[in-house]
Amino acid sequence: MVVGGSISARCWWSHSIDEAGGNNVRLPQQILLEICPRCETGYPLEIVYGFASAEMFDSALAGHIALGGCTFDDDSPAYRCRRADCETEWGRWGDFPD
């Protein structure tokens, strides 16, 4: 979960922009095991909340994350299906430890 425009504030995965401008994304087993409940596509996008920085917009455009808006609560969805014709959202941020 991202708060205040910092992409590393509280995420299940670690994302950073290296000095050369390339993306370095490491996904934990939790995200890799998630399957869309509607279309059964794997490897969902993590929905990232908070004021989006330029790096967050770039990551969303590259298909690494989904932007969820500036506000969230424990009932906000955690994942979005990466298939453009599905885009189902599921999971709850309140189910994850800090």
PDB file as gemmi writes it, atoms N, CA and C in Angstrom:
CRYST1    1.000    1.000    1.000  90.00  90.00  90.00 P 1                      
ATOM      1  N   MET A   1       0.851  -1.157   0.000  1.00  0.00           N  
ATOM      2  CA  MET A   1       0.000   0.000   0.000  1.00  0.00           C  
ATOM      3  C   MET A   1       0.899   1.221   0.000  1.00  0.00           C  
ATOM      4  N   VAL A   2       0.522   2.212  -0.741  1.00  0.00           N  
ATOM      5  CA  VAL A   2       1.338   3.407  -0.855  1.00  0.00           C  
ATOM      6  C   VAL A   2       0.585   4.591  -0.289  1.00  0.00           C  
ATOM      7  N   VAL A   3       1.266   5.388   0.477  1.00  0.00           N  
ATOM      8  CA  VAL A   3       0.671   6.570   1.085  1.00  0.00           C  
ATOM      9  C   VAL A   3       1.565   7.758   0.796  1.00  0.00           C  
ATOM     10  N   GLY A   4       0.974   8.870   0.422  1.00  0.00           N  
ATOM     11  CA  GLY A   4       1.714  10.112   0.272  1.00  0.00           C  
ATOM     12  C   GLY A   4       2.679  10.173  -0.888  1.00  0.00           C  
ATOM     13  N   GLY A   5       2.448   9.426  -1.926  1.00  0.00           N  
ATOM     14  CA  GLY A   5       3.265   9.525  -3.127  1.00  0.00           C  
ATOM     15  C   GLY A   5       4.561   8.756  -3.082  1.00  0.00           C  
ATOM     16  N   SER A   6       4.862   8.097  -1.997  1.00  0.00           N  
ATOM     17  CA  SER A   6       6.079   7.299  -1.919  1.00  0.00           C  
ATOM     18  C   SER A   6       5.746   5.876  -2.312  1.00  0.00           C  
ATOM     19  N   ILE A   7       6.388   5.384  -3.339  1.00  0.00           N  
ATOM     20  CA  ILE A   7       6.038   4.071  -3.855  1.00  0.00           C  
ATOM     21  C   ILE A   7       6.584   2.940  -2.994  1.00  0.00           C  
ATOM     22  N   SER A   8       7.399   3.256  -2.001  1.00  0.00           N  
ATOM     23  CA  SER A   8       7.937   2.195  -1.159  1.00  0.00           C  
ATOM     24  C   SER A   8       7.405   2.254   0.270  1.00  0.00           C  
ATOM     25  N   ALA A   9       6.366   3.030   0.520  1.00  0.00           N  
ATOM     26  CA  ALA A   9       5.873   3.234   1.874  1.00  0.00           C  
ATOM     27  C   ALA A   9       5.366   1.943   2.514  1.00  0.00           C  
ATOM     28  N   ARG A  10       4.477   1.225   1.864  1.00  0.00           N  
ATOM     29  CA  ARG A  10       3.955  -0.018   2.421  1.00  0.00           C  
ATOM     30  C   ARG A  10       3.411  -0.861   1.285  1.00  0.00           C  
ATOM     31  N   CYS A  11       4.259  -1.606   0.646  1.00  0.00           N  
ATOM     32  CA  CYS A  11       3.851  -2.436  -0.483  1.00  0.00           C  
ATOM     33  C   CYS A  11       4.195  -3.890  -0.189  1.00  0.00           C  
ATOM     34  N   TRP A  12       3.423  -4.792  -0.773  1.00  0.00           N  
ATOM     35  CA  TRP A  12       3.750  -6.202  -0.678  1.00  0.00           C  
ATOM     36  C   TRP A  12       4.919  -6.522  -1.589  1.00  0.00           C  
ATOM     37  N   TRP A  13       5.170  -5.690  -2.535  1.00  0.00           N  
ATOM     38  CA  TRP A  13       6.311  -5.887  -3.418  1.00  0.00           C  
ATOM     39  C   TRP A  13       7.191  -4.675  -3.317  1.00  0.00           C  
ATOM     40  N   SER A  14       8.433  -4.858  -3.720  1.00  0.00           N  
ATOM     41  CA  SER A  14       9.391  -3.765  -3.652  1.00  0.00           C  
ATOM     42  C   SER A  14       9.582  -3.215  -5.053  1.00  0.00           C  
ATOM     43  N   HIS A  15       9.384  -1.933  -5.192  1.00  0.00           N  
ATOM     44  CA  HIS A  15       9.503  -1.295  -6.499  1.00  0.00           C  
ATOM     45  C   HIS A  15      10.414  -0.091  -6.367  1.00  0.00           C  
ATOM     46  N   SER A  16      11.339   0.030  -7.257  1.00  0.00           N  
ATOM     47  CA  SER A  16      12.202   1.203  -7.247  1.00  0.00           C  
ATOM     48  C   SER A  16      12.607   1.538  -8.669  1.00  0.00           C  
ATOM     49  N   ILE A  17      13.002   2.760  -8.857  1.00  0.00           N  
ATOM     50  CA  ILE A  17      13.535   3.207 -10.140  1.00  0.00           C  
ATOM     51  C   ILE A  17      15.044   3.310  -9.971  1.00  0.00           C  
ATOM     52  N   ASP A  18      15.788   2.551 -10.765  1.00  0.00           N  
ATOM     53  CA  ASP A  18      17.239   2.603 -10.603  1.00  0.00           C  
ATOM     54  C   ASP A  18      17.804   3.883 -11.205  1.00  0.00           C  
ATOM     55  N   GLU A  19      19.073   4.120 -10.997  1.00  0.00           N  
ATOM     56  CA  GLU A  19      19.698   5.372 -11.433  1.00  0.00           C  
ATOM     57  C   GLU A  19      19.641   5.556 -12.944  1.00  0.00           C  
ATOM     58  N   ALA A  20      19.569   4.475 -13.682  1.00  0.00           N  
ATOM     59  CA  ALA A  20      19.491   4.567 -15.136  1.00  0.00           C  
ATOM     60  C   ALA A  20      18.055   4.781 -15.609  1.00  0.00           C  
ATOM     61  N   GLY A  21      17.112   4.830 -14.668  1.00  0.00           N  
ATOM     62  CA  GLY A  21      15.720   5.065 -15.038  1.00  0.00           C  
ATOM     63  C   GLY A  21      14.928   3.798 -15.282  1.00  0.00           C  
ATOM     64  N   GLY A  22      15.547   2.620 -15.097  1.00  0.00           N  
ATOM     65  CA  GLY A  22      14.839   1.361 -15.311  1.00  0.00           C  
ATOM     66  C   GLY A  22      14.059   0.932 -14.092  1.00  0.00           C  
ATOM     67  N   ASN A  23      13.045   0.129 -14.300  1.00  0.00           N  
ATOM     68  CA  ASN A  23      12.235  -0.370 -13.189  1.00  0.00           C  
ATOM     69  C   ASN A  23      12.852  -1.620 -12.607  1.00  0.00           C  
ATOM     70  N   ASN A  24      12.804  -1.738 -11.308  1.00  0.00           N  
ATOM     71  CA  ASN A  24      13.256  -2.919 -10.602  1.00  0.00           C  
ATOM     72  C   ASN A  24      12.091  -3.377  -9.745  1.00  0.00           C  
ATOM     73  N   VAL A  25      11.392  -4.426 -10.177  1.00  0.00           N  
ATOM     74  CA  VAL A  25      10.207  -4.887  -9.473  1.00  0.00           C  
ATOM     75  C   VAL A  25      10.451  -6.304  -8.980  1.00  0.00           C  
ATOM     76  N   ARG A  26      10.205  -6.526  -7.694  1.00  0.00           N  
ATOM     77  CA  ARG A  26      10.296  -7.855  -7.107  1.00  0.00           C  
ATOM     78  C   ARG A  26       8.936  -8.182  -6.518  1.00  0.00           C  
ATOM     79  N   LEU A  27       8.331  -9.272  -6.961  1.00  0.00           N  
ATOM     80  CA  LEU A  27       7.008  -9.658  -6.495  1.00  0.00           C  
ATOM     81  C   LEU A  27       7.106 -10.788  -5.486  1.00  0.00           C  
ATOM     82  N   PRO A  28       6.387 -10.695  -4.358  1.00  0.00           N  
ATOM     83  CA  PRO A  28       6.398 -11.783  -3.387  1.00  0.00           C  
ATOM     84  C   PRO A  28       5.492 -12.918  -3.827  1.00  0.00           C  
ATOM     85  N   GLN A  29       5.613 -14.025  -3.162  1.00  0.00           N  
ATOM     86  CA  GLN A  29       4.787 -15.190  -3.484  1.00  0.00           C  
ATOM     87  C   GLN A  29       3.303 -14.903  -3.334  1.00  0.00           C  
ATOM     88  N   GLN A  30       2.927 -14.031  -2.406  1.00  0.00           N  
ATOM     89  CA  GLN A  30       1.505 -13.738  -2.193  1.00  0.00           C  
ATOM     90  C   GLN A  30       0.837 -13.253  -3.477  1.00  0.00           C  
ATOM     91  N   ILE A  31       1.439 -12.288  -4.157  1.00  0.00           N  
ATOM     92  CA  ILE A  31       0.843 -11.768  -5.387  1.00  0.00           C  
ATOM     93  C   ILE A  31       0.903 -12.809  -6.496  1.00  0.00           C  
ATOM     94  N   LEU A  32       1.990 -13.554  -6.573  1.00  0.00           N  
ATOM     95  CA  LEU A  32       2.126 -14.557  -7.622  1.00  0.00           C  
ATOM     96  C   LEU A  32       1.081 -15.662  -7.490  1.00  0.00           C  
ATOM     97  N   LEU A  33       0.595 -15.904  -6.295  1.00  0.00           N  
ATOM     98  CA  LEU A  33      -0.393 -16.955  -6.074  1.00  0.00           C  
ATOM     99  C   LEU A  33      -1.824 -16.490  -6.296  1.00  0.00           C  
ATOM    100  N   GLU A  34      -2.055 -15.195  -6.374  1.00  0.00           N  
ATOM    101  CA  GLU A  34      -3.410 -14.676  -6.553  1.00  0.00           C  
ATOM    102  C   GLU A  34      -3.923 -14.975  -7.963  1.00  0.00           C  
ATOM    103  N   ILE A  35      -5.199 -15.338  -8.052  1.00  0.00           N  
ATOM    104  CA  ILE A  35      -5.870 -15.635  -9.322  1.00  0.00           C  
ATOM    105  C   ILE A  35      -7.155 -14.814  -9.363  1.00  0.00           C  
ATOM    106  N   CYS A  36      -7.446 -14.214 -10.513  1.00  0.00           N  
ATOM    107  CA  CYS A  36      -8.680 -13.449 -10.657  1.00  0.00           C  
ATOM    108  C   CYS A  36      -9.880 -14.363 -10.417  1.00  0.00           C  
ATOM    109  N   PRO A  37     -10.781 -13.964  -9.514  1.00  0.00           N  
ATOM    110  CA  PRO A  37     -11.947 -14.808  -9.233  1.00  0.00           C  
ATOM    111  C   PRO A  37     -12.951 -14.860 -10.382  1.00  0.00           C  
ATOM    112  N   ARG A  38     -12.851 -13.937 -11.329  1.00  0.00           N  
ATOM    113  CA  ARG A  38     -13.806 -13.903 -12.443  1.00  0.00           C  
ATOM    114  C   ARG A  38     -13.302 -14.662 -13.668  1.00  0.00           C  
ATOM    115  N   CYS A  39     -12.069 -14.370 -14.107  1.00  0.00           N  
ATOM    116  CA  CYS A  39     -11.571 -14.961 -15.363  1.00  0.00           C  
ATOM    117  C   CYS A  39     -10.414 -15.936 -15.158  1.00  0.00           C  
ATOM    118  N   GLU A  40      -9.941 -16.072 -13.909  1.00  0.00           N  
ATOM    119  CA  GLU A  40      -8.875 -16.987 -13.532  1.00  0.00           C  
ATOM    120  C   GLU A  40      -7.513 -16.643 -14.132  1.00  0.00           C  
ATOM    121  N   THR A  41      -7.302 -15.372 -14.492  1.00  0.00           N  
ATOM    122  CA  THR A  41      -5.996 -14.913 -14.948  1.00  0.00           C  
ATOM    123  C   THR A  41      -5.102 -14.743 -13.728  1.00  0.00           C  
ATOM    124  N   GLY A  42      -3.845 -15.139 -13.842  1.00  0.00           N  
ATOM    125  CA  GLY A  42      -2.903 -15.009 -12.740  1.00  0.00           C  
ATOM    126  C   GLY A  42      -2.109 -13.720 -12.820  1.00  0.00           C  
ATOM    127  N   TYR A  43      -1.237 -13.525 -11.827  1.00  0.00           N  
ATOM    128  CA  TYR A  43      -0.328 -12.383 -11.762  1.00  0.00           C  
ATOM    129  C   TYR A  43      -1.080 -11.046 -11.848  1.00  0.00           C  
ATOM    130  N   PRO A  44      -1.900 -10.752 -10.837  1.00  0.00           N  
ATOM    131  CA  PRO A  44      -2.691  -9.516 -10.866  1.00  0.00           C  
ATOM    132  C   PRO A  44      -1.836  -8.277 -10.621  1.00  0.00           C  
ATOM    133  N   LEU A  45      -2.423  -7.131 -10.868  1.00  0.00           N  
ATOM    134  CA  LEU A  45      -1.781  -5.863 -10.537  1.00  0.00           C  
ATOM    135  C   LEU A  45      -2.119  -5.517  -9.099  1.00  0.00           C  
ATOM    136  N   GLU A  46      -1.128  -5.089  -8.334  1.00  0.00           N  
ATOM    137  CA  GLU A  46      -1.405  -4.589  -6.996  1.00  0.00           C  
ATOM    138  C   GLU A  46      -1.979  -3.191  -7.150  1.00  0.00           C  
ATOM    139  N   ILE A  47      -3.067  -2.890  -6.443  1.00  0.00           N  
ATOM    140  CA  ILE A  47      -3.650  -1.554  -6.484  1.00  0.00           C  
ATOM    141  C   ILE A  47      -2.921  -0.702  -5.456  1.00  0.00           C  
ATOM    142  N   VAL A  48      -2.332   0.381  -5.925  1.00  0.00           N  
ATOM    143  CA  VAL A  48      -1.524   1.257  -5.085  1.00  0.00           C  
ATOM    144  C   VAL A  48      -2.308   2.541  -4.823  1.00  0.00           C  
ATOM    145  N   TYR A  49      -2.398   2.918  -3.562  1.00  0.00           N  
ATOM    146  CA  TYR A  49      -3.162   4.084  -3.140  1.00  0.00           C  
ATOM    147  C   TYR A  49      -2.236   5.187  -2.673  1.00  0.00           C  
ATOM    148  N   GLY A  50      -2.688   6.409  -2.796  1.00  0.00           N  
ATOM    149  CA  GLY A  50      -1.931   7.569  -2.342  1.00  0.00           C  
ATOM    150  C   GLY A  50      -1.786   8.568  -3.474  1.00  0.00           C  
ATOM    151  N   PHE A  51      -1.228   9.732  -3.158  1.00  0.00           N  
ATOM    152  CA  PHE A  51      -0.982  10.750  -4.173  1.00  0.00           C  
ATOM    153  C   PHE A  51       0.092  10.218  -5.111  1.00  0.00           C  
ATOM    154  N   ALA A  52      -0.239  10.073  -6.373  1.00  0.00           N  
ATOM    155  CA  ALA A  52       0.649   9.413  -7.332  1.00  0.00           C  
ATOM    156  C   ALA A  52       1.818  10.303  -7.748  1.00  0.00           C  
ATOM    157  N   SER A  53       3.004   9.763  -7.608  1.00  0.00           N  
ATOM    158  CA  SER A  53       4.214  10.445  -8.072  1.00  0.00           C  
ATOM    159  C   SER A  53       4.409  10.136  -9.554  1.00  0.00           C  
ATOM    160  N   ALA A  54       5.367  10.779 -10.173  1.00  0.00           N  
ATOM    161  CA  ALA A  54       5.687  10.517 -11.585  1.00  0.00           C  
ATOM    162  C   ALA A  54       6.102   9.060 -11.777  1.00  0.00           C  
ATOM    163  N   GLU A  55       6.856   8.517 -10.810  1.00  0.00           N  
ATOM    164  CA  GLU A  55       7.295   7.126 -10.896  1.00  0.00           C  
ATOM    165  C   GLU A  55       6.108   6.167 -10.831  1.00  0.00           C  
ATOM    166  N   MET A  56       5.117   6.519 -10.003  1.00  0.00           N  
ATOM    167  CA  MET A  56       3.930   5.676  -9.908  1.00  0.00           C  
ATOM    168  C   MET A  56       3.141   5.687 -11.209  1.00  0.00           C  
ATOM    169  N   PHE A  57       2.994   6.863 -11.840  1.00  0.00           N  
ATOM    170  CA  PHE A  57       2.316   6.931 -13.135  1.00  0.00           C  
ATOM    171  C   PHE A  57       3.056   6.110 -14.176  1.00  0.00           C  
ATOM    172  N   ASP A  58       4.387   6.216 -14.195  1.00  0.00           N  
ATOM    173  CA  ASP A  58       5.185   5.422 -15.138  1.00  0.00           C  
ATOM    174  C   ASP A  58       4.989   3.930 -14.912  1.00  0.00           C  
ATOM    175  N   SER A  59       4.980   3.508 -13.643  1.00  0.00           N  
ATOM    176  CA  SER A  59       4.791   2.092 -13.320  1.00  0.00           C  
ATOM    177  C   SER A  59       3.400   1.610 -13.734  1.00  0.00           C  
ATOM    178  N   ALA A  60       2.397   2.461 -13.550  1.00  0.00           N  
ATOM    179  CA  ALA A  60       1.038   2.096 -13.957  1.00  0.00           C  
ATOM    180  C   ALA A  60       0.950   1.978 -15.477  1.00  0.00           C  
ATOM    181  N   LEU A  61       1.546   2.915 -16.190  1.00  0.00           N  
ATOM    182  CA  LEU A  61       1.533   2.859 -17.660  1.00  0.00           C  
ATOM    183  C   LEU A  61       2.274   1.640 -18.182  1.00  0.00           C  
ATOM    184  N   ALA A  62       3.309   1.212 -17.456  1.00  0.00           N  
ATOM    185  CA  ALA A  62       4.090   0.040 -17.857  1.00  0.00           C  
ATOM    186  C   ALA A  62       3.406  -1.270 -17.471  1.00  0.00           C  
ATOM    187  N   GLY A  63       2.300  -1.189 -16.730  1.00  0.00           N  
ATOM    188  CA  GLY A  63       1.573  -2.388 -16.347  1.00  0.00           C  
ATOM    189  C   GLY A  63       2.122  -3.096 -15.126  1.00  0.00           C  
ATOM    190  N   HIS A  64       2.851  -2.386 -14.268  1.00  0.00           N  
ATOM    191  CA  HIS A  64       3.405  -2.992 -13.058  1.00  0.00           C  
ATOM    192  C   HIS A  64       2.470  -2.854 -11.859  1.00  0.00           C  
ATOM    193  N   ILE A  65       1.675  -1.799 -11.821  1.00  0.00           N  
ATOM    194  CA  ILE A  65       0.744  -1.534 -10.730  1.00  0.00           C  
ATOM    195  C   ILE A  65      -0.530  -0.938 -11.310  1.00  0.00           C  
ATOM    196  N   ALA A  66      -1.568  -0.865 -10.480  1.00  0.00           N  
ATOM    197  CA  ALA A  66      -2.797  -0.147 -10.826  1.00  0.00           C  
ATOM    198  C   ALA A  66      -2.964   0.966  -9.802  1.00  0.00           C  
ATOM    199  N   LEU A  67      -3.285   2.163 -10.253  1.00  0.00           N  
ATOM    200  CA  LEU A  67      -3.489   3.285  -9.345  1.00  0.00           C  
ATOM    201  C   LEU A  67      -4.910   3.232  -8.794  1.00  0.00           C  
ATOM    202  N   GLY A  68      -5.022   3.396  -7.466  1.00  0.00           N  
ATOM    203  CA  GLY A  68      -6.324   3.270  -6.827  1.00  0.00           C  
ATOM    204  C   GLY A  68      -6.909   4.562  -6.302  1.00  0.00           C  
ATOM    205  N   GLY A  69      -6.191   5.659  -6.409  1.00  0.00           N  
ATOM    206  CA  GLY A  69      -6.699   6.923  -5.907  1.00  0.00           C  
ATOM    207  C   GLY A  69      -5.987   7.359  -4.643  1.00  0.00           C  
ATOM    208  N   CYS A  70      -6.341   8.539  -4.171  1.00  0.00           N  
ATOM    209  CA  CYS A  70      -5.645   9.139  -3.029  1.00  0.00           C  
ATOM    210  C   CYS A  70      -6.117   8.613  -1.683  1.00  0.00           C  
ATOM    211  N   THR A  71      -7.342   8.165  -1.595  1.00  0.00           N  
ATOM    212  CA  THR A  71      -7.857   7.717  -0.305  1.00  0.00           C  
ATOM    213  C   THR A  71      -8.183   6.232  -0.346  1.00  0.00           C  
ATOM    214  N   PHE A  72      -8.086   5.591   0.800  1.00  0.00           N  
ATOM    215  CA  PHE A  72      -8.385   4.171   0.908  1.00  0.00           C  
ATOM    216  C   PHE A  72      -8.716   3.861   2.357  1.00  0.00           C  
ATOM    217  N   ASP A  73      -9.302   2.698   2.573  1.00  0.00           N  
ATOM    218  CA  ASP A  73      -9.549   2.209   3.918  1.00  0.00           C  
ATOM    219  C   ASP A  73      -9.358   0.699   3.911  1.00  0.00           C  
ATOM    220  N   ASP A  74      -9.694   0.049   5.005  1.00  0.00           N  
ATOM    221  CA  ASP A  74      -9.478  -1.393   5.098  1.00  0.00           C  
ATOM    222  C   ASP A  74     -10.299  -2.198   4.098  1.00  0.00           C  
ATOM    223  N   ASP A  75     -11.388  -1.624   3.575  1.00  0.00           N  
ATOM    224  CA  ASP A  75     -12.222  -2.327   2.605  1.00  0.00           C  
ATOM    225  C   ASP A  75     -11.819  -2.065   1.152  1.00  0.00           C  
ATOM    226  N   SER A  76     -10.805  -1.246   0.930  1.00  0.00           N  
ATOM    227  CA  SER A  76     -10.347  -0.959  -0.436  1.00  0.00           C  
ATOM    228  C   SER A  76      -9.747  -2.217  -1.051  1.00  0.00           C  
ATOM    229  N   PRO A  77     -10.011  -2.464  -2.354  1.00  0.00           N  
ATOM    230  CA  PRO A  77      -9.472  -3.665  -2.994  1.00  0.00           C  
ATOM    231  C   PRO A  77      -7.953  -3.628  -3.095  1.00  0.00           C  
ATOM    232  N   ALA A  78      -7.339  -4.797  -3.052  1.00  0.00           N  
ATOM    233  CA  ALA A  78      -5.883  -4.915  -3.079  1.00  0.00           C  
ATOM    234  C   ALA A  78      -5.339  -5.275  -4.460  1.00  0.00           C  
ATOM    235  N   TYR A  79      -6.136  -5.976  -5.267  1.00  0.00           N  
ATOM    236  CA  TYR A  79      -5.666  -6.460  -6.566  1.00  0.00           C  
ATOM    237  C   TYR A  79      -6.648  -6.111  -7.672  1.00  0.00           C  
ATOM    238  N   ARG A  80      -6.125  -5.978  -8.896  1.00  0.00           N  
ATOM    239  CA  ARG A  80      -6.949  -5.783 -10.090  1.00  0.00           C  
ATOM    240  C   ARG A  80      -6.457  -6.750 -11.149  1.00  0.00           C  
ATOM    241  N   CYS A  81      -7.381  -7.387 -11.832  1.00  0.00           N  
ATOM    242  CA  CYS A  81      -7.023  -8.292 -12.924  1.00  0.00           C  
ATOM    243  C   CYS A  81      -6.301  -7.496 -14.016  1.00  0.00           C  
ATOM    244  N   ARG A  82      -5.254  -8.080 -14.560  1.00  0.00           N  
ATOM    245  CA  ARG A  82      -4.488  -7.360 -15.580  1.00  0.00           C  
ATOM    246  C   ARG A  82      -5.120  -7.439 -16.970  1.00  0.00           C  
ATOM    247  N   ARG A  83      -6.121  -8.297 -17.155  1.00  0.00           N  
ATOM    248  CA  ARG A  83      -6.806  -8.369 -18.448  1.00  0.00           C  
ATOM    249  C   ARG A  83      -7.686  -7.148 -18.629  1.00  0.00           C  
ATOM    250  N   ALA A  84      -7.501  -6.433 -19.718  1.00  0.00           N  
ATOM    251  CA  ALA A  84      -8.244  -5.190 -19.972  1.00  0.00           C  
ATOM    252  C   ALA A  84      -9.743  -5.423 -20.093  1.00  0.00           C  
ATOM    253  N   ASP A  85     -10.150  -6.595 -20.556  1.00  0.00           N  
ATOM    254  CA  ASP A  85     -11.580  -6.866 -20.714  1.00  0.00           C  
ATOM    255  C   ASP A  85     -12.219  -7.416 -19.431  1.00  0.00           C  
ATOM    256  N   CYS A  86     -11.446  -7.524 -18.357  1.00  0.00           N  
ATOM    257  CA  CYS A  86     -11.971  -8.023 -17.083  1.00  0.00           C  
ATOM    258  C   CYS A  86     -11.881  -6.943 -16.005  1.00  0.00           C  
ATOM    259  N   GLU A  87     -10.684  -6.573 -15.610  1.00  0.00           N  
ATOM    260  CA  GLU A  87     -10.409  -5.550 -14.592  1.00  0.00           C  
ATOM    261  C   GLU A  87     -11.165  -5.751 -13.284  1.00  0.00           C  
ATOM    262  N   THR A  88     -11.449  -6.991 -12.920  1.00  0.00           N  
ATOM    263  CA  THR A  88     -12.077  -7.293 -11.639  1.00  0.00           C  
ATOM    264  C   THR A  88     -11.128  -6.900 -10.514  1.00  0.00           C  
ATOM    265  N   GLU A  89     -11.674  -6.342  -9.444  1.00  0.00           N  
ATOM    266  CA  GLU A  89     -10.877  -5.995  -8.269  1.00  0.00           C  
ATOM    267  C   GLU A  89     -11.300  -6.876  -7.107  1.00  0.00           C  
ATOM    268  N   TRP A  90     -10.330  -7.318  -6.287  1.00  0.00           N  
ATOM    269  CA  TRP A  90     -10.631  -8.185  -5.156  1.00  0.00           C  
ATOM    270  C   TRP A  90      -9.584  -8.033  -4.059  1.00  0.00           C  
ATOM    271  N   GLY A  91      -9.807  -8.727  -2.974  1.00  0.00           N  
ATOM    272  CA  GLY A  91      -8.933  -8.623  -1.809  1.00  0.00           C  
ATOM    273  C   GLY A  91      -9.248  -7.357  -1.035  1.00  0.00           C  
ATOM    274  N   ARG A  92      -8.813  -7.304   0.207  1.00  0.00           N  
ATOM    275  CA  ARG A  92      -9.030  -6.122   1.035  1.00  0.00           C  
ATOM    276  C   ARG A  92      -7.721  -5.756   1.697  1.00  0.00           C  
ATOM    277  N   TRP A  93      -7.386  -4.464   1.696  1.00  0.00           N  
ATOM    278  CA  TRP A  93      -6.150  -4.028   2.345  1.00  0.00           C  
ATOM    279  C   TRP A  93      -6.196  -4.315   3.840  1.00  0.00           C  
ATOM    280  N   GLY A  94      -7.378  -4.321   4.436  1.00  0.00           N  
ATOM    281  CA  GLY A  94      -7.484  -4.589   5.862  1.00  0.00           C  
ATOM    282  C   GLY A  94      -7.109  -6.011   6.235  1.00  0.00           C  
ATOM    283  N   ASP A  95      -7.002  -6.907   5.241  1.00  0.00           N  
ATOM    284  CA  ASP A  95      -6.629  -8.299   5.509  1.00  0.00           C  
ATOM    285  C   ASP A  95      -5.125  -8.505   5.622  1.00  0.00           C  
ATOM    286  N   PHE A  96      -4.325  -7.482   5.306  1.00  0.00           N  
ATOM    287  CA  PHE A  96      -2.876  -7.601   5.293  1.00  0.00           C  
ATOM    288  C   PHE A  96      -2.255  -6.972   6.531  1.00  0.00           C  
ATOM    289  N   PRO A  97      -1.179  -7.546   7.031  1.00  0.00           N  
ATOM    290  CA  PRO A  97      -0.499  -6.913   8.174  1.00  0.00           C  
ATOM    291  C   PRO A  97       0.217  -5.644   7.744  1.00  0.00           C  
ATOM    292  N   ASP A  98       0.484  -4.758   8.677  1.00  0.00           N  
ATOM    293  CA  ASP A  98       1.208  -3.524   8.369  1.00  0.00           C  
ATOM    294  C   ASP A  98       2.641  -3.801   8.009  1.00  0.00           C  
TER     295      ASP A  98                                                      
END                                                                             
